[in-house]
Amino acid sequence: QGILREGLEDVKQFFKAHGSCRLPLSPSLLVKGIVPRDCSYFNSNAVPLKLSFQNVDPLGENIRVIFKCGDDLRQDMLTLQMIRIMNKIWVQEGLDMRMVIFRCFSTGRGRGMVEMIPNAETLRKIQVEHGVTGSFKDRPLADWLQKHNPEEDEYEKAVENFIYSCAGCCVATYVLGICDRHNDNIMLKTTGHMFHIDFGRFLGHAQMFGNIKRDRAPFVFTSDMAYVINGGDKPSSRFHDFVDLCCQAYNLIRKHTHLFLNLLGLMLSCGIPELSDLEDLKYVYDALRPQDSDADATTYFTRLIESSLGSVATKLNFFIHNLAQMKFTGSDARPTLSFAPRTHTIKTSGRIRDVFLCRHERVFNPSKGYTYVVKVQRESPSEVTFVQRTFEEFQELHNKLRLLFPSSLLPRYPPQTPADPRGSLAPPRAWLSTCPLSFPSRFVIGRSRGEAVAERRKEELNGYIWHLIHAAPEVAECDLIYTFFHPLPRDEKAAGTNPTPKAADATWARPLGKVGGEVKLSISYKNNKLFIMVMHIRGLPPLQDGNDPDPYVKTYLLPDPQKTTKRKTKVARKTCNPTYNEMVRGLGLGLAGGSGGAEAERLPRSAPQLVYDGIPRGDLQQRELRLSVLSEEGFWENILLGEVGIRLRDLDLGQEKMGWFALGSRSHGTL
C-alpha cells in the first residue's frame, strides 16, 4: 500500500506538468488526473493495480483501468481478438450472444492495461456471501441477480442476458482452450452478463498438480449457473434454449475453422510461449471438429455441457481458491446479506418495537419449500410491515451475526421448546421468553421441507427472532438485523397472497398419471437414410407418486410386425424436461427378429443417431413414425408418458424439418 501511494504521487506530478493525456487503451479516453481514494490493488500473483483516472469530460464518469506487470498481455489481446471475431460471426448470422468484450493493451514487455467493466463482481465474491463453501451451493448467483434486479421484469431480463452470455462463454473458452479457470477470473454484471478475464493460459495449456490437470472439465458450467437458467434446481424448458444456443453458436464457429487456424497461424512466430508450434493449432482444430456434421457436433457439444455440469472438480477448484484468498480478506470488511440489495439502519428504517412470525406458506419458485411471514412493528413512524424469509435466509443472518458478535451476546439454547398456550398472533411475553434461544438445527431426519418440519421451525424461529430484538443494544440495533427485517420488493408483491407456480411452469403442469408434453425433433432424409434427432422434451407429467420420471424415447417405423425398426435413446434421470440431442444409430431394415434395436443399443454414445438405412423414398410415403416417451421403472413395467404418430407422407423429405410435436395417448403430429 505504501509503494502504491508513492507511485500515485509520481502520477499526480505528471498531470501537474502535462495537464492531460490519452490512455493507451483507446485514443478516445482523455484523462486529466488520478483519483487516489479509488486506487488499490488485487490479491493475485502479479498484484495488479486498480487505477481510477479523472475524466476530462466534466459530465463523464471516472475511467477505471487495471495495470498489470509480470504478465504477457499479448496473449490476452490475442484471446480477446479471437472472441471478438467469434462475436462478429454470431452477430452476422443474426445471433446476439450479448458478449462483454473489454479492451486490453500491452504497453511493453510483461506489462499493460486492461479495461475495468463497471457494475461487475467476481463469482468468488458472490459465492462467499454464502460462506466459504458457497461454491458448492446452487443459489448464490440467482440470489445475487435477484438482489440487484428486484423487479420481476428486470430479473427476467437479467436471466435472459445470463443465458446468452453464458452460452457464448462456454463455446469461446472451449474452442480456445482457456485454462486456469477459477471463480476470481469469471465475472458477472448486475445486468446478468457473464464474462471471463485473465487469459494467461490457453490452447489447453492447463496448470498441473503433479500429473493432474487443474482444469478437469471441458469448460466452466456449474450447478449454480444452471440454477439461474432453470429458475430452480430442476431442468426447465429454458435449459433447452441454453443448449440450443450453445450448439448453434458452436456450429457457426465451426464453419469458419480455417479462418481461426490461419489467424492463429500468423502468430506462431510472435514469441507467445503457449502458441509456438503446430500442436497448439491442432488443439483448435480438434476442438472445432470440422469433419463432423452439424448433427454430430450438436450431439458432441451437448455431451460436453453434461460433462461440465456434472464435474465436481470445478467446484472443488473454486473452494480451494476461496480458502487461498481468505488470508487476503480485510478484517474491516463487514458482512452483508446476500439477498438484500442495500444496507438499512435503525436511523433509515425506524426502531423496531416488536417482531412475530405469523405463519409459513408454501412456495414453488425458484424451488419448492416454505417461506415464513414475519410481522414487523416499528415505533416511529408507527407502522406494521410483513416480510417473507426462507429458512436459509434466517440461517444466513445467524451465521453472519456470529461473525460480528461473541456467542455470549447471541441467543443460547434452553433444554425444551414449550408450546404456545393461546395459538394467537401475539403470544404472551412469558411464553416467548421461554422459547428457544438458539438457531434451530438445519439437520432433520426425513423430509426437511415437509409441513411438520416447517411448523416446528416456525415456533423455534419465533422465539429466536424475539430474543434477537430484545438482546443487547449492539446486537438488537445492528445493521444486519435492520436490513434483514426491511421489506424487499418481493415482500410488497406477496403481501396477503399465497405463492403459486409461475405461468411458465403452470403451462406445462399436468394431472398426475396423465400423458402429455411436447417433443422437439429434427427429421431429414438423405442417401436413402432417414435421420431423426431427438432434441428436447418439455412438460412431461409427473408419476402417480408425484416424483419426476426417468424418461427415454423409443421409435418404430410402422408397419413393423417383427419390431425390427425399434430404436431407443438413453435414459434421462429424474426430470420432466429432458435434453437428449442424440440419435442412436441403428442398422438397416433388413434385420430380423428385432436385432436392429439390440444392435443399436450396443453402439457407442459417440454415434448417437436414430438412423433408418436403406429405405427408398417411395417406401417412406407408406410409413408412419411412431414415437413413444416412457419412464424406466427398473423391475416394473415401464410407464407410458406420451406418444405421437407422424405420417411421413405429410413431410417434405427433401428438406430438414425441425419442430415441436404434442404428445398424447394416440395422436398424429405435424410440423
C-alpha positions in Angstrom: 0.0 0.0 0.0 2.9 2.3 0.8 4.5 1.6 -2.6 1.2 2.3 -4.3 0.9 5.7 -2.6 4.4 6.7 -3.7 3.6 5.7 -7.2 0.4 7.7 -7.2 2.4 10.8 -6.1 4.5 10.5 -9.3 1.4 10.2 -11.4 0.0 13.4 -9.8 3.2 15.2 -10.6 2.9 14.0 -14.2 -0.6 15.5 -14.6 0.5 18.8 -12.9 3.2 19.1 -15.6 1.2 17.9 -18.6 -2.4 18.7 -17.8 -3.9 15.7 -19.5 -3.1 12.6 -21.6 -4.8 9.8 -23.6 -4.8 6.3 -22.2 -3.2 3.6 -24.3 -6.4 1.5 -24.2 -8.1 3.9 -26.6 -7.4 7.3 -28.1 -10.9 8.4 -27.1 -10.0 8.1 -23.4 -8.7 11.5 -22.3 -7.9 11.9 -18.6 -6.7 14.9 -16.5 -5.8 13.3 -13.2 -5.7 10.4 -10.8 -8.2 9.7 -8.0 -6.1 8.2 -5.2 -9.0 7.2 -2.9 -10.4 4.9 -5.6 -7.0 3.2 -6.3 -6.0 -0.1 -4.8 -4.5 -3.5 -5.8 -5.8 -7.0 -6.4 -4.7 -10.1 -4.3 -3.3 -12.2 -7.1 0.2 -13.5 -8.1 1.0 -10.4 -10.2 -0.7 -8.0 -7.7 -2.2 -5.8 -10.5 -3.2 -2.2 -9.7 -6.7 -0.8 -9.9 -6.4 2.8 -11.0 -9.1 5.4 -11.3 -8.5 8.4 -13.6 -10.4 11.7 -13.7 -12.3 12.2 -17.0 -11.6 15.4 -18.9 -15.4 15.5 -19.7 -16.9 17.0 -16.5 -20.1 15.0 -17.1 -18.3 11.8 -17.7 -17.6 9.1 -15.0 -14.1 8.3 -13.8 -12.2 5.9 -16.0 -11.1 2.8 -14.2 -8.4 0.5 -15.5 -6.1 -2.3 -14.3 -2.4 -2.0 -14.7 -0.6 -5.4 -14.8 3.1 -6.0 -14.6 4.6 -9.5 -14.9 2.0 -11.0 -17.3 2.4 -11.2 -21.1 -0.7 -9.3 -22.1 -0.2 -10.0 -25.8 -1.8 -13.4 -25.1 -4.8 -11.7 -23.5 -5.0 -9.3 -26.5 -5.0 -12.2 -28.9 -7.6 -14.2 -27.0 -9.9 -11.2 -26.8 -9.4 -10.6 -30.6 -10.5 -14.2 -31.3 -13.5 -13.8 -29.1 -14.4 -10.5 -30.8 -14.2 -12.3 -34.2 -16.5 -15.1 -32.9 -18.9 -12.4 -31.7 -18.9 -10.8 -35.1 -19.6 -14.1 -36.8 -22.6 -14.7 -34.5 -24.0 -11.2 -35.0 -23.7 -11.5 -38.8 -25.7 -14.7 -38.6 -28.4 -13.0 -36.5 -27.3 -14.4 -33.2 -26.5 -11.9 -30.5 -24.8 -13.7 -27.6 -24.6 -10.5 -25.6 -20.8 -10.9 -25.0 -18.9 -8.5 -22.8 -15.6 -7.8 -24.6 -13.3 -5.4 -22.9 -10.2 -3.6 -24.1 -6.7 -4.8 -23.3 -3.4 -3.3 -24.5 0.2 -4.4 -23.9 2.4 -1.3 -23.3 5.7 -3.2 -23.0 7.3 -6.5 -22.2 5.3 -8.1 -19.4 3.1 -5.1 -18.7 0.0 -3.4 -19.9 -3.5 -2.0 -19.2 -6.9 -3.7 -19.0 -10.3 -2.0 -19.1 -12.4 -2.5 -16.0 -16.1 -3.3 -16.6 -18.4 -1.3 -14.2 -21.1 -2.9 -12.1 -19.5 -6.3 -12.2 -18.3 -8.7 -9.5 -16.3 -11.9 -9.5 -18.0 -15.2 -8.9 -15.9 -15.7 -5.8 -17.1 -12.6 -4.0 -20.7 -13.5 -5.0 -20.3 -17.1 -3.7 -18.5 -16.3 -0.4 -21.5 -14.1 0.6 -23.0 -17.6 1.4 -19.9 -18.7 3.3 -16.5 -20.2 2.2 -18.4 -23.2 1.0 -20.7 -21.1 -1.2 -19.1 -22.6 -4.3 -20.9 -25.8 -3.5 -24.3 -24.1 -3.2 -26.8 -23.6 -6.0 -28.4 -20.3 -5.1 -25.6 -17.7 -4.8 -25.8 -16.4 -8.4 -29.6 -16.4 -8.6 -29.8 -14.6 -5.2 -27.2 -12.0 -6.3 -29.1 -11.3 -9.5 -32.4 -11.1 -7.6 -30.8 -8.7 -5.2 -29.7 -6.3 -7.9 -32.9 -6.8 -10.1 -35.7 -6.8 -7.6 -38.5 -6.2 -10.1 -39.7 -9.3 -11.9 -39.2 -7.9 -15.4 -35.7 -6.7 -14.5 -34.8 -10.1 -13.2 -36.2 -11.9 -16.2 -34.1 -9.7 -18.5 -31.0 -10.4 -16.4 -31.6 -14.1 -16.6 -32.0 -13.8 -20.4 -28.7 -11.9 -20.6 -27.1 -14.6 -18.5 -28.4 -17.5 -20.7 -27.0 -15.9 -23.9 -23.6 -14.7 -22.4 -23.0 -17.9 -20.5 -23.6 -19.9 -23.7 -21.2 -17.7 -25.6 -18.5 -18.0 -22.9 -18.9 -21.8 -22.9 -18.3 -22.0 -26.6 -15.5 -19.4 -26.8 -13.5 -20.8 -23.8 -13.8 -24.4 -25.1 -12.7 -23.6 -28.6 -9.7 -21.5 -27.5 -8.8 -23.9 -24.6 -8.9 -21.2 -21.9 -7.4 -22.7 -18.7 -6.7 -21.6 -15.1 -10.5 -21.0 -14.7 -11.3 -20.3 -11.1 -14.0 -18.1 -9.6 -11.9 -15.0 -9.4 -11.4 -14.7 -13.2 -15.1 -15.2 -14.1 -17.3 -12.1 -13.6 -21.0 -11.3 -13.6 -22.6 -7.9 -14.2 -25.7 -6.8 -12.3 -27.4 -6.9 -15.7 -26.8 -10.7 -15.9 -23.9 -10.6 -18.5 -21.2 -13.1 -17.6 -17.7 -12.8 -18.9 -14.2 -14.2 -18.4 -11.0 -12.3 -17.6 -7.3 -13.1 -17.3 -6.3 -15.3 -20.2 -2.8 -16.3 -19.0 -3.3 -19.9 -20.1 -5.0 -21.0 -23.3 -4.9 -23.7 -26.1 -5.2 -26.4 -23.5 -2.0 -25.5 -21.5 -3.6 -26.2 -18.2 -1.8 -25.7 -14.9 -0.7 -29.1 -13.4 -0.7 -30.5 -9.9 1.8 -33.3 -10.5 0.2 -35.3 -13.3 -3.3 -33.9 -12.6 -4.8 -31.0 -14.6 -6.3 -28.2 -12.6 -9.0 -27.7 -15.2 -10.7 -31.0 -15.4 -14.0 -30.0 -17.1 -14.3 -29.1 -20.8 -15.3 -25.6 -19.7 -16.8 -23.9 -16.6 -20.5 -24.6 -16.3 -21.6 -25.3 -12.8 -24.9 -26.1 -11.0 -25.3 -22.5 -9.7 -25.3 -21.3 -13.3 -27.8 -24.0 -14.3 -29.9 -22.9 -11.3 -30.2 -19.4 -12.8 -31.1 -20.7 -16.2 -33.7 -23.2 -14.9 -35.2 -20.9 -12.3 -34.7 -23.6 -9.7 -33.0 -26.9 -9.1 -34.9 -28.9 -11.7 -34.4 -28.7 -15.5 -36.8 -26.4 -17.3 -37.5 -25.5 -20.9 -35.1 -22.6 -20.6 -32.3 -25.1 -20.3 -33.3 -26.4 -23.7 -32.9 -22.9 -25.0 -29.4 -22.7 -23.4 -28.3 -26.0 -25.0 -29.7 -24.9 -28.4 -27.8 -21.6 -28.2 -24.5 -23.3 -27.3 -24.9 -25.8 -30.2 -25.9 -23.2 -32.7 -23.0 -20.9 -31.7 -20.6 -23.8 -31.8 -21.7 -24.9 -35.3 -21.4 -21.3 -36.6 -17.8 -21.1 -35.4 -17.0 -24.5 -36.9 -17.9 -23.2 -40.4 -15.0 -20.7 -40.1 -12.4 -23.2 -38.8 -9.9 -22.2 -41.5 -10.2 -18.5 -40.6 -9.2 -19.2 -37.0 -6.4 -21.6 -37.9 -5.0 -19.0 -40.3 -5.2 -16.1 -37.9 -3.6 -18.1 -35.1 -1.0 -19.5 -37.5 0.2 -15.9 -38.3 1.1 -15.6 -34.6 3.3 -18.6 -34.4 6.5 -16.6 -34.7 5.5 -13.8 -32.3 7.1 -15.4 -29.3 3.9 -16.2 -27.3 5.0 -19.3 -25.3 1.7 -21.1 -25.5 1.3 -20.5 -29.3 4.6 -21.7 -30.7 4.1 -24.8 -32.8 1.6 -26.7 -34.9 0.5 -28.8 -31.9 -1.1 -25.6 -30.5 -3.0 -25.1 -33.7 -4.1 -28.7 -33.7 -5.8 -28.1 -30.3 -8.2 -25.6 -32.0 -8.7 -28.0 -35.0 -9.6 -30.8 -32.7 -11.9 -28.6 -30.7 -13.8 -27.4 -33.8 -14.1 -30.9 -35.3 -14.6 -29.7 -38.9 -15.0 -33.2 -40.2 -18.3 -33.7 -38.2 -21.8 -32.9 -39.5 -23.8 -30.3 -37.6 -25.9 -33.0 -36.1 -22.8 -34.9 -34.8 -21.3 -31.6 -33.5 -24.6 -30.8 -31.7 -24.5 -34.1 -30.0 -20.9 -33.7 -29.1 -21.3 -30.3 -27.5 -24.4 -31.4 -25.6 -22.3 -34.2 -24.0 -19.7 -31.5 -23.2 -22.3 -29.5 -21.4 -23.4 -32.6 -19.4 -19.8 -33.4 -18.5 -19.1 -29.8 -17.3 -22.3 -29.6 -15.3 -21.5 -32.9 -13.6 -17.9 -32.1 -12.8 -17.2 -31.9 -9.0 -13.6 -30.8 -9.8 -14.7 -27.3 -10.9 -16.5 -26.6 -7.6 -13.6 -28.1 -5.6 -11.2 -25.9 -7.5 -13.4 -22.9 -6.6 -13.5 -23.9 -3.0 -9.7 -24.3 -2.8 -9.3 -20.8 -4.3 -11.7 -19.4 -1.7 -9.5 -20.9 1.1 -6.4 -19.5 -0.6 -7.9 -16.0 -0.7 -9.2 -16.0 2.9 -5.8 -14.7 4.2 -6.1 -11.6 1.9 -9.6 -10.6 3.1 -9.5 -7.4 5.1 -10.5 -7.6 8.7 -12.6 -4.4 8.4 -15.0 -5.9 5.9 -18.5 -6.0 7.3 -20.7 -9.0 6.5 -23.8 -8.3 4.4 -26.9 -10.3 3.5 -26.7 -11.8 0.0 -30.4 -11.3 -0.7 -30.6 -7.6 0.4 -29.6 -5.1 -2.3 -28.6 -2.4 0.2 -27.9 -1.9 3.9 -30.5 -0.4 6.2 -30.0 1.0 9.7 -32.1 1.9 12.7 -32.0 5.6 11.5 -33.1 4.9 8.0 -35.8 2.3 8.8 -37.1 3.3 12.3 -36.7 1.5 15.5 -38.3 -2.0 15.6 -40.6 -2.4 18.6 -41.7 -6.0 18.1 -41.5 -8.9 15.6 -43.6 -12.0 15.4 -43.5 -14.9 12.9 -47.2 -15.2 11.9 -47.3 -18.2 9.6 -45.5 -20.3 7.0 -46.5 -20.5 3.3 -45.8 -23.0 0.6 -43.7 -21.6 -2.3 -42.9 -23.2 -5.7 -40.3 -20.9 -7.3 -37.4 -20.9 -7.7 -37.7 -24.3 -5.8 -40.3 -26.0 -3.7 -40.3 -25.2 0.0 -41.7 -22.9 2.7 -41.3 -19.2 3.4 -42.0 -17.6 6.8 -44.1 -14.4 7.1 -42.8 -12.1 9.9 -44.9 -9.2 11.2 -42.6 -6.2 12.0 -43.9 -3.3 14.1 -41.9 -0.1 14.4 -42.1 2.8 16.9 -41.8 5.9 14.7 -43.4 6.2 12.3 -45.9 3.7 13.8 -46.3 1.1 11.1 -46.7 -2.6 10.6 -45.0 -4.4 7.7 -44.8 -8.1 6.7 -41.7 -9.7 5.3 -41.2 -13.1 3.9 -37.9 -15.0 4.6 -36.8 -18.6 3.9 -35.2 -20.8 6.5 -31.9 -20.5 4.5 -32.1 -16.7 4.9 -32.7 -16.9 8.6 -29.6 -19.2 8.8 -27.5 -16.7 6.8 -28.5 -13.9 9.3 -27.5 -16.2 12.2 -24.1 -17.1 10.6 -23.2 -13.5 9.9 -24.2 -12.4 13.4 -21.8 -14.9 14.7 -19.0 -13.2 12.7 -19.8 -9.9 14.3 -20.6 -10.8 17.9 -19.3 -13.2 20.6 -21.6 -16.2 21.4 -22.2 -14.7 24.8 -24.3 -11.9 23.2 -26.3 -14.1 21.0 -29.2 -16.4 21.9 -28.3 -19.7 23.6 -30.2 -22.9 23.8 -32.6 -23.9 26.6 -33.5 -27.6 27.3 -37.0 -27.7 26.0 -39.3 -25.9 23.5 -42.7 -25.0 25.0 -45.9 -24.8 23.0 -47.8 -21.6 22.5 -50.7 -21.8 25.1 -53.0 -19.5 23.1 -52.0 -20.0 19.4 -52.7 -16.3 18.7 -50.8 -13.9 16.5 -49.5 -12.1 19.6 -48.5 -14.7 22.2 -47.7 -13.5 25.8 -44.2 -12.4 26.5 -43.9 -15.0 29.2 -44.3 -17.7 26.6 -41.8 -16.1 24.1 -39.3 -15.7 26.9 -39.1 -19.5 27.3 -38.9 -20.2 23.5 -35.7 -21.5 22.0 -32.8 -19.0 22.2 -30.5 -20.6 19.7 -30.9 -21.0 16.0 -32.8 -24.2 15.0 -30.8 -27.1 13.8 -30.7 -27.5 10.0 -30.3 -31.2 10.3 -33.6 -33.0 10.1 -34.2 -36.8 9.9 -36.6 -37.5 7.0 -38.1 -34.8 4.7 -36.6 -31.4 5.5 -39.2 -29.5 3.5 -42.4 -31.0 4.9 -45.3 -29.4 6.6 -44.4 -30.8 10.0 -40.8 -29.5 9.8 -42.0 -26.1 8.7 -44.4 -25.9 11.6 -41.8 -26.9 14.1 -39.3 -24.4 12.7 -41.9 -21.6 12.8 -42.1 -22.0 16.6 -38.3 -22.2 17.0 -37.7 -19.2 14.7 -40.3 -17.2 16.5 -38.5 -17.4 19.8 -35.1 -16.9 18.2 -36.0 -13.6 16.5 -37.9 -12.3 19.6 -34.7 -12.8 21.7 -32.6 -11.1 19.0 -34.8 -8.0 19.1 -34.6 -7.9 22.9 -30.9 -8.7 23.1 -28.1 -6.2 24.0 -28.4 -2.9 22.0 -25.2 -3.6 20.0 -26.9 -6.8 18.7 -30.6 -5.7 18.5 -29.8 -2.4 16.8 -27.1 -3.6 14.4 -27.4 -3.0 10.6 -27.7 -6.8 9.8 -30.9 -7.2 11.8 -32.5 -4.0 10.4 -31.5 -5.0 6.9 -33.0 -8.4 7.4 -36.4 -7.1 8.6 -36.6 -4.3 6.0 -39.2 -5.0 3.3 -38.0 -6.1 -0.1 -39.9 -5.7 -3.4 -40.9 -9.3 -3.3 -42.5 -8.8 0.2 -44.7 -6.0 -1.2 -45.8 -8.2 -4.1 -46.5 -11.2 -1.9 -48.4 -9.3 0.8 -51.6 -11.1 1.5 -51.2 -13.7 -1.2 -50.0 -17.3 -1.3 -47.2 -18.0 -3.7 -48.3 -20.0 -6.8 -46.3 -21.5 -9.6 -45.2 -19.1 -12.3 -47.2 -19.0 -15.5 -44.4 -20.6 -17.4 -44.4 -23.6 -15.1 -48.2 -23.8 -14.9 -48.3 -24.0 -18.7 -46.8 -27.5 -18.6 -48.4 -28.7 -15.4 -50.3 -32.0 -15.9 -52.6 -34.0 -13.7 -50.8 -36.9 -12.0 -50.8 -40.1 -14.0 -51.8 -38.4 -17.3 -49.9 -38.3 -20.6 -48.7 -35.0 -22.1 -45.9 -32.8 -23.0 -44.1 -32.0 -26.3 -41.0 -33.4 -28.1 -38.7 -31.4 -30.3 -37.5 -33.4 -33.3 -35.2 -32.9 -36.4 -36.2 -35.1 -39.3 -34.2 -35.4 -42.6 -33.7 -37.8 -45.5 -30.5 -38.2 -47.4 -29.0 -41.0 -49.5 -31.8 -43.5 -48.7 -31.3 -42.8 -45.0 -33.9 -41.4 -42.6 -32.2 -39.3 -39.8 -34.2 -38.5 -36.7 -32.7 -36.4 -33.9 -34.5 -36.3 -30.6 -33.6 -32.9 -29.2 -35.7 -32.0 -26.1 -38.9 -32.9 -24.3 -40.8 -30.4 -22.2 -43.8 -30.6 -19.9 -43.8 -34.4 -19.2 -46.3 -35.4 -16.4 -45.0 -36.5 -13.0 -45.6 -40.0 -11.9 -48.5 -41.1 -9.8 -46.4 -40.7 -6.6 -45.5 -37.2 -7.6 -41.9 -37.9 -8.4 -40.3 -36.9 -11.7 -39.9 -39.7 -14.3 -36.8 -41.3 -15.8 -37.8 -40.7 -19.4 -36.4 -42.2 -22.6 -37.6 -42.2 -26.2 -38.5 -45.3 -28.3 -39.3 -45.2 -32.0 -40.7 -47.6 -34.7 -41.4 -47.2 -38.4 -44.9 -48.7 -38.8 -46.0 -51.1 -40.1 -43.4 -53.3 -38.4 -44.9 -56.6 -37.2 -41.4 -58.0 -36.3 -40.3 -54.8 -34.5 -37.0 -54.6 -36.4 -37.2 -50.8 -36.6 -37.1 -50.3 -32.8 -34.7 -47.5 -31.7 -34.1 -46.1 -28.3 -32.3 -43.1 -26.7 -30.5 -43.0 -23.4 -32.5 -42.6 -20.2 -32.6 -39.1 -18.6 -32.8 -39.3 -14.8 -35.5 -37.5 -12.7 -36.7 -34.8 -15.0 -39.9 -33.6 -16.7 -37.9 -31.6 -19.2 -35.0 -33.8 -20.5 -32.5 -32.8 -23.2 -31.1 -35.6 -25.5 -29.7 -34.1 -28.7 -29.0 -37.6 -29.8 -29.7 -40.2 -32.4 -29.0 -43.8 -31.6 -27.6 -45.3 -34.8 -29.3 -48.5 -36.0 -28.6 -50.6 -39.0 -30.9 -51.3 -41.9 -34.5 -52.5 -42.1 -33.4 -56.0 -43.3 -32.5 -57.2 -39.8 -34.8 -59.9 -38.5 -36.0 -60.9 -35.0 -35.7 -57.4 -33.6 -31.9 -57.4 -33.7 -31.9 -53.9 -35.2 -32.8 -52.5 -31.8 -30.3 -54.6 -29.9 -27.5 -53.7 -32.3 -28.3 -50.0 -32.0 -28.0 -50.2 -28.2 -24.6 -51.8 -28.4 -23.2 -48.9 -30.4 -21.2 -46.3 -28.5 -22.6 -43.0 -27.3 -20.3 -41.1 -29.8 -22.5 -42.2 -32.6 -25.9 -41.1 -31.4 -28.4 -41.1 -34.3 -31.9 -42.5 -34.9 -31.0 -43.6 -38.4 -33.0 -45.9 -40.7 -30.9 -47.0 -43.6 -31.7 -48.4 -47.0 -35.3 -47.1 -47.3 -36.5 -45.9 -50.7 -38.3 -42.6 -50.7 -41.4 -44.3 -52.1 -41.5 -46.8 -49.2 -41.3 -43.9 -46.7 -44.5 -42.5 -48.1 -46.3 -45.5 -46.7 -44.7 -45.4 -43.3 -45.6 -43.8 -40.0 -43.0 -42.8 -37.4 -44.3 -43.9 -34.0 -42.5 -42.2 -31.2 -43.2 -43.1 -27.5 -41.8 -41.5 -24.3 -41.6 -43.9 -21.4 -40.3 -43.8 -17.9 -37.9 -46.5 -17.0 -39.1 -48.3 -13.8 -36.5 -51.0 -13.2 -38.1 -54.3 -12.4 -41.6 -52.9 -13.0 -43.3 -52.3 -16.4 -42.2 -49.0 -17.9 -44.8 -46.2 -17.8 -46.0 -44.5 -21.0 -45.7 -40.7 -20.6 -46.9 -39.8 -24.1 -46.6 -40.7 -27.8 -47.1 -39.3 -31.2 -47.5 -40.8 -34.7 -46.0 -38.8 -37.6 -47.2 -39.7 -41.2 -44.0 -39.3 -43.3 -46.1 -38.6 -46.4 -47.1 -35.3 -44.7 -43.4 -34.1 -44.7 -41.2 -32.7 -47.4 -38.4 -35.1 -47.0 -36.2 -33.1 -49.3 -35.5 -30.6 -46.5 -34.7 -30.9 -42.9 -37.8 -30.4 -40.7 -37.5 -29.3 -37.1 -40.2 -28.5 -34.6 -42.3 -29.4 -31.6 -44.8 -32.3 -31.6 -47.5 -32.6 -28.9 -47.5 -35.9 -27.0 -50.8 -37.7 -26.3 -52.2 -41.2 -25.8 -52.5 -42.0 -29.6 -52.1 -39.0 -31.8 -50.8 -37.8 -35.1 -48.5 -34.8 -35.3 -47.5 -32.3 -37.9 -44.6 -29.8 -38.0 
